[in-house]
Amino acid sequence: MVFDPSQWPFEWVHLIATSQVIARPCYLHTITINRPDPQAGARCDVYNVAAVGDIAPANLVASIAMDSALFVVPSTLVYDVELDAGLYVAFLAGMTIGDITINYK
């Protein structure tokens, strides 16, 4: 499947907890950090998987440090990558108030 990022609009989802965003091939455009987490070491991992059981280091797309000392908010990270399985996001390290928006197609 070939995605054309020039085709708008992208779909979006607002996340405050671990979630399977989409369980089919997709195109990850951006991740916006709306509010970081004050917990030191807090991070958000993004995986190319269609199911939670497929999570493995080989499927990791990004590991984003979400510590509030690192971000001026909002901050948008551009990925523009095709994911052949799906999009899963995990909030880790005791995150309590992580807040992101993902744009995908």
C-alpha positions in Angstrom: 0.0 0.0 0.0 1.5 3.4 -1.0 0.3 6.5 0.9 0.4 10.0 -0.6 0.9 12.4 2.2 -0.3 15.3 0.1 -3.9 13.9 0.3 -5.7 15.7 3.0 -7.1 15.6 5.5 -5.3 13.4 7.9 -7.3 11.6 10.6 -6.3 12.4 14.2 -6.7 11.0 17.7 -6.1 12.6 21.0 -4.4 10.2 23.6 -3.9 10.4 27.3 -3.4 6.7 27.8 -1.9 3.7 26.1 -4.0 2.8 23.0 -4.2 0.9 19.7 -4.7 3.8 17.3 -5.3 1.8 14.2 -4.9 -2.0 13.4 -4.2 -1.8 9.7 -1.4 -0.3 7.5 -1.3 3.4 7.8 0.8 6.5 7.4 2.1 8.3 10.5 2.4 12.0 9.8 2.9 13.8 13.2 2.8 13.5 16.9 2.1 16.6 18.9 3.1 16.8 22.6 0.2 18.8 24.1 1.3 18.4 27.6 4.4 16.6 28.9 4.5 14.6 32.1 6.4 15.9 35.2 7.5 12.4 36.1 11.3 12.1 35.4 11.9 9.4 32.8 8.4 9.4 31.5 8.2 8.3 27.8 5.8 7.4 25.0 6.7 4.5 22.7 5.2 4.2 19.3 5.0 0.8 17.6 4.2 -0.6 14.1 1.9 -3.4 15.2 -1.7 -4.5 14.6 -2.1 -6.1 18.0 -0.7 -5.7 21.5 0.8 -9.2 21.3 3.1 -8.1 18.5 5.0 -5.5 20.5 8.7 -6.1 20.2 11.8 -4.0 19.9 11.9 -4.7 16.2 8.5 -3.0 15.8 9.5 0.2 17.7 9.1 3.3 15.5 9.9 5.9 18.2 10.6 6.3 21.9 9.7 9.8 22.9 10.9 11.3 26.2 7.9 13.0 27.7 9.7 14.7 30.7 8.4 18.2 31.1 11.9 19.6 31.3 12.4 18.6 27.6 9.5 20.2 25.8 8.1 23.6 25.1 4.4 22.8 24.5 2.9 22.2 22.1 5.7 20.6 20.2 5.1 18.7 16.9 7.3 15.9 15.8 7.1 15.0 12.1 7.6 11.3 11.1 6.0 10.9 7.7 6.5 7.1 7.7 4.5 4.2 6.4 3.5 1.5 8.9 2.7 -1.8 7.4 0.9 -3.3 10.4 -0.8 -0.6 12.5 -0.1 2.1 15.1 0.0 1.4 18.8 1.1 4.0 21.4 2.2 3.1 25.0 2.7 5.6 27.8 5.4 4.3 30.1 7.4 5.0 33.3 4.5 5.9 35.5 3.2 8.6 33.3 0.2 10.4 34.9 -0.7 13.3 32.6 0.8 12.6 29.2 -1.2 14.2 26.4 -0.5 13.8 22.7 -2.3 14.2 19.4 -1.5 11.9 16.5 -2.2 12.7 12.8 -2.3 9.7 10.5 -3.9 8.4 7.4 
